[in-house]
Amino acid sequence: MFFSKLETALLNAQTIPTVKATSNPDLFRLLPSIDELLRNEALQTLAQQFGHAATLEASRASIEDLRAKVTAGDLDEPQLNAAIDQLSPTIAQRLQTGLSYSLRPVINATGVILHTNLGRAPLSGSALEHVTQISSGYSNLEFDLATGERGKRDGHVSRLLAKLLNSAGREVSTIVVNNNAAAVLLTLNALAEGGEVIVSRGELVEIGGSFRIPDVMAKSGAILREVGTTNRTRIADYEAAITERTRLLLRVHRSNFQIVGFTQQPSLEELAALGRKHNLPVMEDLGSGELFDLRRVGISGEPMIADRLRAGIGVVTYSGDKLLGGPQAGLISGGPELVAKIRSNPLFRVLRVDKMFYAALEATLLAYLREDYDSIPVLRMMRLSEDDLAHRAEHIARQLRISSPQLQIDIIESRSVLGGGSAPGSTLPTRALAIRSQNNSADELLRRLRQWGTPIIARVEDGNVLLDLRTVEPAHDATVLAALEGISG
Ligand SMILES: *Cc1c(COP(=O)(O)O)cnc(C)c1O
C-alpha cells in the first residue's frame, strides 16, 4: 500500500461510499470513493511514477469533475459508467499534463532573428556544451588555480573581450550583469547617483518590454537633464547644460526607430572631447552592440563596440543575447578605472549572473576569436543566402503540391528582420513560403501550426500564411513540411 491508513481514513470521511449500480436514479452513488480508486493497481503504478500527493490530488480532481458533470445533468447512467471505467487513464492524463514542462521548444518561421517573445538568440552548440560541463559540477568560477586564492568571475569573459576589442587601441575591461537594462541601471547609479546626466531629447528611447530611459534614470538616483530637440542636438547644447552637478554625458542608441530628415547629432569624438574638457565620463547604451561587422551582410548603421571605444567613449553597455548571439546578459565594457568603479557598486552584487551565463558567454566569445561565425546561430541565419533559402522553400513546396492539393503554395520575395531592438529598418532579403487553403482561413492555419507537436510560429500577410525559413534550423524543414501536410485537411 502506498497510502497510509490515516490518509485513506481521512479521504473516506470526505467521500461517498460506493454503492452497486442499481436502477437508483441517484447517480452520485455510482462514483467510486477515493480509497477504492487508489486500491486500483493502475493508480498504484501512477503513484510510483508521479508521486503520492500528486496522484491523490489528480484522483480527487477527476472524481470532482465527474460529480460536477452529474450535477449539471451532462451524463446519463451508461455515460457515467463509461467515464468511471476510464478514470485511470483520465487521471494519468491529468498527471502527465500537470507535471510536464510549460517551457517548450518552438520552430520560429517568422524570419525575425532576434524574436524577444521566442527567446531572442539561440545558443551555439559549444556554448551549450560548455554550460553543461561547467554547471553539472564545480568550476573555478571565482578561484585562481595558479595561486589557490579567490579569483573574480569577470576574468573569464573580460580577457576575451580585451582581445576582441583590441582595435579600440586602449585597455578595456568588461563586467557582466543580468541584462542590458541592468547594465544601464548599474552604470548610471555608479557614475551619477545624486547628480545630473545629460542626454539628448532625441535619445530618450523606450525599448519593448517597458525599458524607458527616463524611468531607469529615475530608479538609478540620477537626474535626467535633457538637451536639444527631438531631431537636432548640437555639442553646444551639451556644453551649455554642464554645471557642477553634472556627473555623466549619456548617448543612447536608437535601437528601434530612426530619425530621418532635418537631423543633427554630435559625433562620438566631439562628445568624448567635451567629456575630457570638463573631466566628465561619457557613457553609451548601445543596446545590441556588434562584434561582427554587419556591413558584411549589407546592414549598416549598427554600432561596432570597438569603434565606440576607439572614439573615446568611456564605457559602453550592450546585451549578450541580441546581435552578440549569446545568453541573456548585460555587458559593461570600458576603461579599467571606470569599470572598476562600477564593479565596486553594491548593485553589481545584486545584478551578477550565474556560472551558466559565464560559460555560455565564454564559448560564444571564443567562437568570435576563432572567426567561426557559422557556429553562432544568429550570425549563421543572417549570413544565409537568398538562393539557399529559395532552394529550401522550393523543396518543401514541391512535396506539398503533391501531397496537399487543397493548399495553394507560392514562393515570394520577402524581408527577414533582425528584431530584438537591433538595426532599425534593417532587413535582409529572403524567400518565404506563402500558403493559403481552400478549406481554412490563414488565421486558422496559423492556429493549427501553433498547436503542432513542436509548435510552429509563422505570420499572416495579405491573407497568406508566410513561413520564412531563415530562422528555421534546416534540420526542422522536415517538421515544417509534415506540419503543413497535417494541418491542410
Ligand atoms: C535592448 C536594449 C536595452 C535593453 O536590453 P536588455 O538586454 O533587453 O535588458 C537597453 N537599451 C537599448 C538601447 C536596447 O536596444
The ligand as a MOL file (V3000), in Angstrom:
LIG
                    3D

  0  0  0     0  0            999 V3000
M  V30 BEGIN CTAB
M  V30 COUNTS 15 15 0 0 0
M  V30 BEGIN ATOM
M  V30 1 C 17.6070 46.1770 -25.9230 0
M  V30 2 C 18.0480 47.4490 -25.3370 0
M  V30 3 C 18.0730 47.6220 -23.9490 0
M  V30 4 C 17.6340 46.5420 -23.0110 0
M  V30 5 O 18.4900 45.4340 -23.0810 0
M  V30 6 P 18.0690 44.0310 -22.4110 0
M  V30 7 O 19.2620 43.1620 -22.6100 0
M  V30 8 O 16.8490 43.5880 -23.1200 0
M  V30 9 O 17.8090 44.3280 -20.9700 0
M  V30 10 C 18.5120 48.8330 -23.4630 0
M  V30 11 N 18.9080 49.8360 -24.2800 0
M  V30 12 C 18.8880 49.6990 -25.6240 0
M  V30 13 C 19.3260 50.8460 -26.4660 0
M  V30 14 C 18.4680 48.4940 -26.1880 0
M  V30 15 O 18.4390 48.3500 -27.5230 0
M  V30 END ATOM
M  V30 BEGIN BOND
M  V30 1 1 1 2
M  V30 2 1 2 3
M  V30 3 2 2 14
M  V30 4 1 3 4
M  V30 5 2 3 10
M  V30 6 1 4 5
M  V30 7 1 5 6
M  V30 8 2 6 7
M  V30 9 1 6 8
M  V30 10 1 6 9
M  V30 11 1 10 11
M  V30 12 2 11 12
M  V30 13 1 12 13
M  V30 14 1 12 14
M  V30 15 1 14 15
M  V30 END BOND
M  V30 END CTAB
M  END
